[in-house]
Amino acid sequence: MKTCIYCGLEKQEEDFSDEHIWPDALGGDYVSGFWRTDDVCTACNNMSGVFVDGAFIKSFLISGERSYDALEYLDPVKPTGILPLSYCGTILNVPTQEGEIADYWVCAPGANIIHFRAENEDAAWKAYVGGDPRRQSKRSKAGRVVVALTTVEPYWVLTALASVKHHFAKADKFVTNLVLPSTAKHFKALDLDDPQHLADRRFFDDFESRAVKKEFIHTRASVALGADGRFLAKLALAVGYKLFGAPFLATPYGLNLRSAFREANVEKRQQIPIQGTGYLRGVGLGEIGDALRWPGGWVLVLFCHADGLSLTVQPPSGRRMVIQVTDDPRLLSGLGLEYRDGVVWVSVPQASHAVGPIAFADYLVHQLRHTPHAELQALEARRGSSSRLPPTGLPD
């Protein structure tokens, strides 16, 4: 028997599964083992992936963060990179077939993307809005994706198609306006003799004609209010357990973190005493804050201060979120010296790479150009300038 750190229930060992504390969509496959655990039951793992990690990742603001500086990690010679798709919401003023919903996505530069899905599946998709979240589900539930390419430059065509394929792994995929390259094996051209394809073509014609006439495309973007607070509570709960074990979970603050993580109602969650600041409020750290930023990367910092141990999460744009992990002096007295001085991880999903843990001081002196750090130098070598990429053929 084992006890789940997320729900506190004792269950059979076979009821547990591998949990990405730091989500794989944000580079969780590349960060060190500190950010994974097998002490989470499968039920909580699934719940967290859909309604906590998923709600945070799919929000309109974080969708923008995932694309921030992403172009800098593309190979300028080989079009083998994958760009995050930007979610623009459910289209409201272009009629779909009965029983369907059309979501609007953009791969910039390269493509406008419409994802057709069943209306009766809306509740499940609202929780994610990040591509095809249910990669293990039946293909029939993954919907159809129709792509209108906005450039004819081969580099960007192949990059856009690879990005769509990655994000919509199980959906049927079609292109409306280009003879497909031989390498695009997962895409088909629309067959206008097929009634379904004809309906999709008419939808796109209506969609594009509104753009030509400079009419607005009305969309509804689903944004889960307070998703950042719930996500941060989950991170702090798991990090506290990794550092201090079961005694942490029994502390009043540890119990508050678990309650905040599990509480879906935003107003009720705001009544739970948790110390921290979310994405919109941010935290100003002056020159140190500027030095923390890594282009295209998520920077995670554990730091001990006068009031306790905190976790700082800095997205690619430089905004930062902070949550207290614990202020219990009994726990802090046994904390390793490396955490007292600060520990940093850097995750760059676009580079399929992460660095850490490294000492906070080593990270800062590297960022301030005083003393280079070998691992960080190697990560920097994967980054270039978007100006070196092939032209798109599109207006600036």
C-alpha positions in Angstrom: 0.0 0.0 0.0 1.1 3.6 -0.7 -0.3 7.0 0.2 -1.0 9.5 -2.6 0.6 12.9 -1.9 -2.2 14.7 -3.9 -5.3 13.2 -2.2 -3.8 11.6 1.0 -5.5 8.3 0.4 -3.9 4.9 0.9 -4.2 2.8 -2.2 -2.7 -0.3 -3.8 0.7 0.2 -5.4 -0.6 -0.7 -8.8 -3.0 2.3 -8.6 0.0 4.7 -8.8 1.6 6.1 -12.0 4.5 8.4 -13.0 3.6 12.0 -12.5 5.3 15.0 -14.2 5.4 17.5 -11.4 6.6 20.0 -14.0 4.3 19.3 -17.1 5.7 17.6 -20.1 4.1 20.3 -22.3 6.5 22.8 -20.7 9.6 20.6 -20.9 8.8 18.1 -18.1 10.4 15.3 -20.0 13.8 17.0 -20.0 14.1 18.4 -16.4 15.8 16.3 -13.7 14.1 13.5 -11.8 13.4 15.9 -8.9 10.4 17.1 -11.0 8.8 13.6 -11.3 7.3 11.3 -8.7 5.6 7.9 -8.6 3.8 8.7 -5.3 0.7 10.0 -7.1 -2.3 7.8 -7.7 -3.5 7.4 -11.3 -6.8 9.1 -10.5 -5.1 12.2 -9.1 -2.5 12.1 -12.0 -5.3 12.2 -14.5 -7.2 14.9 -12.7 -4.2 17.1 -12.4 -3.2 16.6 -16.0 -6.7 17.7 -17.2 -7.9 20.3 -14.7 -4.7 21.7 -13.2 -1.8 21.5 -15.6 -4.1 21.5 -18.6 -6.1 24.6 -17.4 -2.9 26.5 -16.8 -1.2 25.5 -20.1 -4.2 26.1 -22.3 -5.0 29.5 -21.0 -4.7 32.3 -23.5 -1.8 34.0 -21.7 0.3 30.9 -21.2 -0.4 29.9 -24.9 1.4 33.1 -25.8 4.3 32.4 -23.3 4.9 29.0 -25.0 5.4 30.8 -28.4 7.6 33.5 -26.9 11.1 33.4 -28.4 10.3 29.9 -29.9 11.7 30.9 -33.3 15.2 31.3 -31.9 15.5 27.5 -31.5 14.7 26.6 -35.1 17.5 25.2 -37.3 17.9 27.8 -40.1 18.9 25.1 -42.6 16.8 22.1 -41.8 13.0 22.6 -41.3 12.8 20.0 -38.6 11.7 22.2 -35.7 8.2 22.2 -34.1 6.6 25.5 -33.1 3.9 25.8 -30.4 0.5 26.6 -31.9 -1.3 29.7 -30.6 -5.0 29.1 -29.6 -7.3 31.9 -30.7 -10.6 30.4 -29.4 -13.8 28.8 -30.7 -15.2 30.4 -33.8 -18.7 31.8 -33.2 -19.7 33.7 -36.4 -18.9 31.1 -39.1 -21.5 28.3 -39.1 -20.3 24.7 -38.6 -22.1 21.5 -39.3 -24.7 20.5 -36.7 -23.2 19.0 -33.6 -19.7 20.3 -34.3 -17.4 23.1 -32.9 -14.6 24.8 -34.8 -11.5 25.9 -32.8 -9.1 28.5 -34.4 -5.4 28.0 -34.1 -2.4 29.8 -35.7 1.1 28.6 -36.5 3.1 31.8 -36.9 4.5 32.1 -39.4 3.0 29.4 -41.7 -0.7 28.5 -41.3 -4.3 29.1 -40.1 -5.7 26.0 -38.6 -9.3 24.9 -37.9 -9.9 22.0 -35.6 -13.4 20.5 -36.0 -14.5 18.4 -33.0 -17.8 17.0 -31.7 -19.9 19.4 -29.6 -20.7 16.7 -27.1 -17.0 16.4 -26.3 -16.7 20.0 -25.4 -16.2 19.5 -21.6 -13.2 17.3 -22.1 -11.5 19.7 -24.6 -12.2 22.8 -22.5 -9.9 21.4 -19.9 -7.0 21.2 -22.3 -7.1 23.4 -25.4 -3.5 22.6 -26.2 -3.6 20.3 -29.2 -4.9 16.8 -29.0 -4.6 16.2 -25.2 -5.9 12.6 -25.3 -3.2 11.0 -27.2 -4.1 7.6 -25.9 -7.8 7.9 -26.8 -9.6 6.6 -29.9 -8.8 8.4 -33.2 -12.6 9.0 -33.7 -12.6 11.4 -30.7 -9.6 13.5 -32.0 -11.6 15.4 -34.6 -10.4 16.8 -38.0 -7.8 19.5 -38.6 -7.9 21.6 -41.8 -4.8 23.7 -42.5 -4.7 26.8 -44.8 -1.0 27.6 -45.3 -0.2 31.3 -45.4 3.2 31.0 -47.1 4.6 29.0 -50.0 8.2 29.1 -48.7 9.1 25.3 -48.3 10.9 25.9 -45.0 7.9 27.4 -43.3 5.4 25.0 -45.0 7.3 22.0 -43.6 7.7 23.7 -40.2 3.9 24.4 -40.0 3.0 20.9 -41.0 5.3 19.3 -38.5 3.9 21.6 -35.8 0.3 20.6 -36.6 1.2 16.9 -36.7 2.8 17.2 -33.3 0.0 19.0 -31.7 -2.9 17.0 -33.2 -1.3 13.6 -33.2 -4.5 11.5 -33.7 -6.7 13.9 -35.6 -7.3 13.4 -39.4 -5.3 16.2 -41.0 -6.0 18.0 -44.3 -4.5 20.9 -46.3 -6.7 23.2 -48.4 -4.5 25.3 -50.6 -1.2 23.6 -51.6 0.1 20.6 -53.4 1.5 18.6 -50.6 5.2 17.8 -50.5 6.1 14.1 -50.6 7.3 14.3 -47.0 3.9 15.3 -45.7 2.7 11.7 -45.2 0.3 12.5 -42.4 -1.7 15.0 -44.4 -4.2 14.7 -47.3 -5.7 17.2 -49.7 -9.4 17.9 -49.3 -11.5 15.7 -51.7 -14.4 17.9 -52.9 -16.3 14.8 -54.0 -16.5 13.8 -50.3 -19.5 15.6 -48.6 -17.6 16.1 -45.4 -14.6 17.6 -47.2 -16.8 19.8 -49.2 -18.5 21.1 -46.1 -15.0 21.8 -44.5 -14.0 23.6 -47.7 -17.1 25.8 -47.6 -16.4 26.7 -44.0 -12.9 27.8 -44.9 -14.2 29.8 -47.8 -16.6 31.6 -45.5 -13.8 32.1 -42.9 -11.4 33.5 -45.4 -13.9 35.7 -47.2 -14.6 37.5 -43.9 -10.8 38.2 -43.6 -10.7 39.6 -47.2 -13.7 41.9 -46.4 -11.9 42.9 -43.2 -14.7 41.6 -41.1 -14.0 40.3 -37.6 -13.8 36.7 -36.8 -15.6 36.3 -33.5 -14.1 33.8 -31.2 -14.5 32.7 -27.6 -11.3 31.8 -25.8 -11.8 29.6 -22.7 -9.6 31.0 -19.9 -9.8 29.3 -16.5 -9.6 32.1 -13.9 -7.2 31.3 -11.1 -5.6 28.4 -13.0 -2.2 29.8 -12.1 -2.9 29.7 -8.4 -4.1 26.1 -8.5 -1.1 25.1 -10.6 1.3 26.8 -8.2 -0.3 25.0 -5.2 0.3 21.7 -6.9 3.9 22.5 -7.6 4.6 23.6 -4.0 2.8 20.5 -2.6 4.9 18.1 -4.7 8.1 20.0 -4.1 7.5 20.1 -0.4 7.0 16.3 -0.4 10.1 15.7 -2.4 12.2 17.8 0.0 10.7 16.9 3.4 8.7 13.7 2.9 5.5 12.7 4.6 6.0 15.1 7.6 5.5 18.0 5.3 2.1 16.8 4.2 0.9 16.8 7.8 1.8 20.4 8.5 -1.0 23.0 8.4 0.5 24.8 5.4 1.0 21.5 3.6 -2.6 20.6 4.2 -3.6 24.1 2.9 -1.6 23.5 -0.3 -3.4 20.2 -0.9 -6.8 21.9 -0.3 -5.9 24.7 -2.8 -4.7 22.2 -5.4 -7.9 20.1 -5.1 -10.4 23.0 -4.9 -11.9 23.7 -8.3 -14.0 26.7 -7.2 -11.9 29.8 -7.5 -13.7 31.8 -4.8 -13.4 29.0 -2.3 -9.7 28.5 -3.2 -9.0 32.2 -2.6 -10.1 31.7 1.0 -7.4 29.1 1.7 -4.3 30.8 3.2 -1.6 30.3 0.7 1.4 32.7 0.3 2.3 33.8 -3.3 1.6 35.8 -6.4 0.2 34.6 -9.7 0.9 35.4 -13.3 -1.0 38.6 -13.7 0.2 40.3 -10.5 3.8 39.2 -11.1 6.8 40.0 -8.8 9.4 42.7 -9.4 13.0 41.5 -8.5 14.9 44.3 -10.2 18.2 43.5 -11.9 18.1 40.0 -10.4 14.8 39.4 -12.0 16.0 40.5 -15.4 19.0 38.2 -15.1 16.7 35.2 -14.3 15.0 35.4 -17.7 16.1 32.7 -20.2 14.8 33.3 -23.8 12.3 30.6 -24.6 12.8 29.0 -21.3 11.0 28.3 -18.1 13.2 29.1 -15.1 12.4 27.3 -11.8 14.1 28.6 -8.6 13.9 27.2 -5.1 15.2 29.7 -2.6 15.4 29.9 1.2 14.7 33.3 2.7 13.9 34.8 6.0 10.2 33.8 5.9 10.7 30.3 4.6 11.3 28.4 1.3 9.7 29.6 -1.9 9.4 28.5 -5.5 9.7 31.1 -8.2 8.5 30.2 -11.7 9.6 32.5 -14.5 8.0 32.1 -18.0 9.9 33.0 -21.2 8.6 36.6 -21.2 10.1 37.4 -17.9 6.9 37.6 -15.8 7.4 35.6 -12.6 5.1 33.8 -10.2 6.1 32.9 -6.6 4.6 30.5 -4.1 5.8 29.6 -0.6 6.6 26.0 -0.1 6.9 26.0 3.7 7.6 28.3 6.6 7.9 25.5 9.2 11.2 26.0 11.1 11.4 22.3 12.0 11.4 21.3 8.4 13.7 24.1 7.3 16.3 23.1 9.9 16.9 19.9 8.0 17.1 21.4 4.5 20.2 20.8 2.5 22.7 23.7 2.2 22.2 23.7 -1.6 18.6 24.7 -1.2 19.4 27.3 1.4 21.6 29.1 -1.1 19.1 28.6 -4.0 18.8 26.0 -6.8 17.8 26.7 -10.4 16.4 24.6 -13.3 16.0 25.9 -16.8 13.6 24.0 -19.2 13.5 25.0 -22.9 10.8 22.9 -24.6 11.7 24.2 -28.0 15.3 22.9 -27.6 14.1 19.6 -26.1 16.5 20.2 -23.3 16.8 21.4 -19.7 19.6 22.3 -17.3 19.8 21.8 -13.6 19.9 21.6 -10.7 22.6 24.3 -10.6 23.4 26.7 -7.8 21.5 30.0 -7.9 24.7 31.9 -7.6 26.3 30.0 -10.5 23.2 30.8 -12.6 23.3 34.5 -11.8 27.0 35.0 -12.5 26.6 33.2 -15.8 23.7 35.4 -16.8 25.5 38.6 -15.7 28.5 37.5 -17.9 30.9 37.2 -15.0 31.7 33.4 -15.0 30.4 31.1 -17.7 28.7 27.8 -16.8 29.4 24.9 -19.1 25.8 23.5 -19.2 24.3 26.9 -19.7 26.7 27.6 -22.5 25.7 24.4 -24.2 22.1 25.4 -23.9 22.9 28.9 -25.3 24.5 27.2 -28.3 21.2 25.8 -29.3 19.7 29.3 -29.6 20.1 31.7 -32.5 18.4 34.8 -33.8 15.1 34.7 -35.7 16.8 37.0 -38.3 18.9 34.1 -39.6 15.8 32.1 -40.5 14.7 31.9 -44.2 12.2 34.6 -45.3 8.6 33.8 -44.9 7.4 35.8 -47.9 4.9 37.5 -45.6 4.7 41.2 -44.6 6.5 42.0 -41.4 
